[in-house]
């Protein structure tokens, strides 16, 4: 592609999210479609060969990353499953050189791990997909990790991935060509509203936004913010200025489990993430996830995930065709209901 006014390079690593790549490029393609002359050009390249498998099994044919890549205004690094353990010194060196030459570097989804390993996020705000947020924070204590859709900076940026990539690209286009033009692109993509950088990554917690009370969502947020030192139900009720009975009743109605049960799920999900994304010992992970004893942690983990904690050291083993991510709220409720039904049968 001939170089346009603004040029972008997308660096992909094995098992990258191809949907995120396509939708980010689509925003630039539509910008060119609406403009009288092309505004954007781009290259897709990799340091891992010319044929790269995406997380959905598709194979992308890309350029080999070498000195023939054009100078770029933006460099986007895309990674997904397994990128938390990905290491390529050549890519790290290349990113540092590109940053020194003036390119704005952006880590997308787990590509943030690569940008952080290059030292480009030290003392800077950064975000990442919510399911890796705590693990990323544990790994890079010099990075100001915060939850949001993306972070904007004149030198280095981050993006949580998924469709947040569209919002990031539209905001970048807004910087360059104004909000009216980015709004026209959003109209073409049927993408409304264009979200802010600080917009929350999650709204439903596995439940309908139309039926969940703000009280219940606020209780969920408090639980998630206090994973390592869990709050008691009376403490949560007091902080929300409601009675414990009202909190329990509304939580059970809208979520399908008790406050304590939901807290256990979030602590187990946190532990699973730390097992995947950090080198912390299982005992350290149990403590960081609010469990007083290793035996209680191991029992609870095995009961709800069907595997030992040590089995989760690799989220997507190389010999498996697709990733497995059990532990959703729906799975958890089904497990609880099954256990309760079994208990009733045993009693009769």
N, C-alpha and C positions, 0 to 999 in steps of 0.2 A: 504494500500500500504506500502510495506517495505521501510524504510528510505534509501534514496540515499545520495550521497555526498552533494547535496544541497536540502534542504527541504523548501517548501513554504506552508503557510496556507492562504486560501482565505476566508475571512469573508464576508458573504452576508447579506443584510437587505432586507425587503420586497420591491418589485418592482424594484429590481436590474436589470441591463442590462445583460441578459444571453449571448448575442452575445459577449460582451466584455470578460466575464468570459471564454467562450469556446475558443476564439481565443488566449487569453493569455496562457491558459493551452496547447493549440495546439503547441505553439512554444517549450514548454518543452517536449511534447510528441515526437515531431520530433527530438529534440536533443537526446533523448533516443534511438530513432530509428536509428540514424546515428552513435551513439557511440558504442564502443565495450561492455561497461558496462553502466547500467543506471546512468545518471548524476543527474537527478531531480526526486523528489517525491513530492507529494502534498496532502493536505486535503482541503475539502470544508466544512465550518461549519457556524453556525449561533447562535446568542443569542436570536432568536425569534422563536425557535421551529425547528423541523426536516423537516418540509415541508414548503417551502418558495415560494411564487408566484413571478414570474419575471414580468417585465413590459409588456411583450408580451402575458401574460396570462398563460404561461407554469408554471408548478409546479415542483420545484426541491427538491429532497430528499437529505438532507445534514446531516452532523454530528452535534450533539449538542455541542456547544462551552462550554467546561469545562476543568478541570485540566487534562483530558486524552489526550488533543491535544498535539502533539509532540512539542519539542523545534524547532523553525524554524529560518532559515536564513532570510527569507522574510515573511512579513505579509501584504497581500493586502486587503484593505477594499473597497468593492464594493457597491455603492449605486446609485440610479438614482432618479426617480420621488418621491418627498416627503421627501427625505433624508435631505433637507435643514431644516426640522422641526423635524427630528428624534432625539430622546434623549434616551439613555440607559446608566445609570451610571455604570452598571456592565461592559459593553463593554469598556467604557472610562477607567475604572480602569485597566482592562485587558490589554488594549493597552499600558498604561503607564508602566505596569510591563514588558511587552514584550520588550518595547523600552529600559528599564533599563537593561534587561538581554542581550541586544546586537542584537536583531532582527532589520532588516531594515524595517521600516513601510512605506507603500505606500497607499495614498488615491487615489482611482480611480473614476473618474467622480464626482458625488456628495458625494461619500465617503470621499472626501476632507473635507467636513463639519465636519464629525465625528473626523477625525484626528486633525483638527483645534480646535475643542472643547476640545480635550484632551490636548491642549496646546503644541503639538509637532511641530507646524509650526510657533510658535512665532519667529519673526526676521529671518525667512527663506524664500527663494523664493518658490513660489507655483503657480500652474496653475489649471485651472478647465475648464470644457466645456464652450465654448465662450458664450453660451446663459445665463449662470449664473455668468459670470465673474464680472460684475459690482455689482451684489447683494452680491457676496462673498466678494468683496473688501469693501463694505459698512459695512458688518457684522463683519469682522475681520481686524481691522485697524492695528494690530500688525504684520500682515503677509505681506510679500513682494509679492503682487499678480502681475503676469505678464502673458501675453498671449503666449502660446506655446503648444507643444504637451505633454511635460512632463518635470519634473525637476528631476535631479539626485543629490543625496547627500549620504554620507556614512551612515547617520542615518535615514533620513526621505525623502520620495519622493512623488511626485504627478503625476497624469496622467489625461489628459482631457477626457479619455474614448473613446468609439467607437473603431475604428481600430488603434488609437494611442497606445492602449495597446500592439499591435503586435510590433510596433516600440520600445516601452519601453523594452519589453522582449528581443528582439533581441539585443538591446544595452547592457542590463545586461549580456546576454550570451557572448557578445563580450568582456565585462570586464573580464569575468571569463575564457573564452576559446579562445579568439582571433577573429579577424574580418573574417578570412577565414571560420571558423566554423559557425559563425552566418550568413555569406553569403550563405553557403550551406543550412541552414535552410530556409532562405528567398527564395532560389531557389525552395525548396520543396513546399513552401506555395504560390509560384507565387506572391511574395510580393516585388516589386521593384519600386523605390529605398527604402532602409531603411532610414527613415527620421531622421533628427537631432532633438534634444530636442527643439530647438528654431524655428523649421519650423512653418509657419503659420497654424492655424487651418482651415482657410477658404481661398479659392481662387476665387470662382465664384461670391459671393454675389448674388446668384440666377440667374446668367447669364453665358453664355458660356465663358470659358477661351480662346477659340480659336478666338473669335471675339471681345472681350472687349479690348479697347485701354488701355495701361498703364496710360494714362492721366486720364481716367475715374476711374480706380481703385484707383489711388492716390487721386483723389477728394473724393471718398467714404471713404478712410482711414482718411482724414482730417475731414470729417463730423463726423465720429465715435469717433475721438479723442477729439472732442469739443462739446459733447452732452450738458453739463450743460450750456455752454455759446456759443451758435451756431454762426458760422462764417457766414458772408453775402456772397453772390455770388461774388461780386467784391473782397472781401478779399481772397476767395479761388482762384479765377483767378490770382490774384496778386502773391500769394504764389506759384502757379504752373507756373508762367511766361507765361500765355496765355491770350488772350483777353476773355472778358466775353462772347462775342457772340460765339466764337469758343467753349468755355467750355459748354455753354448751348446747342449748336447744337450737339456736340458729345455725351453729356450726354443723351439727348433725343433720339438720334439714337440708342445708345447701351444699355440703361437701360429701356427706354420706358416712362420715366417721367422726370420732371424738377429737377434741383438740389434742389430747395426749397421743392418740394414734397418728394424727397428721404430723405432729412433731417428730415422732419416731421415724416416719417415712422420710422426712426431709433430712434427718440426721444420717439415715442409711444412704440416701442418695448422695449426700455430701461425702460420706466415707467411700462410696464406690468411685466417685470422681477423683478423690485424692489417691486412691489405689492406682488409678489409670495414669494420672498425670504428674505424680511426684515420686520421689524416692524415699519418702517417709516410711518408717517401719509400721507394721500393722498396729502395734501398741500405740504409737504416736498418732496414727490416724483415728483410732478408737477414741483417744483423749480429745483430739481436735474436733471430733464429731459428737461430743457430749456424753460419752459412755464412761461410767465410773469403773467398770471392770472389763477386762478383755473377754471373759467368758460370756458376759451378757451381750457384748457386741457380736461375737462369733455366732452365738445362738440366734440372735435376731436377724443377722445378715443371712445366715443359711436358711432360716425359715421363710423369709420373704423373697429372696433372690434365687434360692435353690442351688447356690454354690458357696464354697468357702471364700472368705475374703481374698486369700492368696490366688484364687482362680481369676480374679479381676485385674491382675497386674497388666494384662494386655487386653484392651477393649476390642480390638479387631485383629486376631491372629492372622498371620500371613497366609495360612492354609485354609482360611474360611472365606467363602465367596462374598459374604455380606456381613455387615456389623450387626451385633445384637445389643440392644439397649433396654433390657427389662427394668422394671421399677417405676413405671408410670403410676399415676394416682389410680387409674382404672384397674391396673393389675393388682395394686395394693388392696383396693376395696374388694376385688374378687377373692383374693387370698383370705382377707378377713372374714368375708361371708362364708367361704368354704370352711374355714376353721370353726366358725360359730355353728354352722350346720352339723359338722362332725361332732362337736361337743354335745349338741342336743341329741344326736343319735346315740352317743355313748351313754348319756344319762338315762335314756329310755331302755 
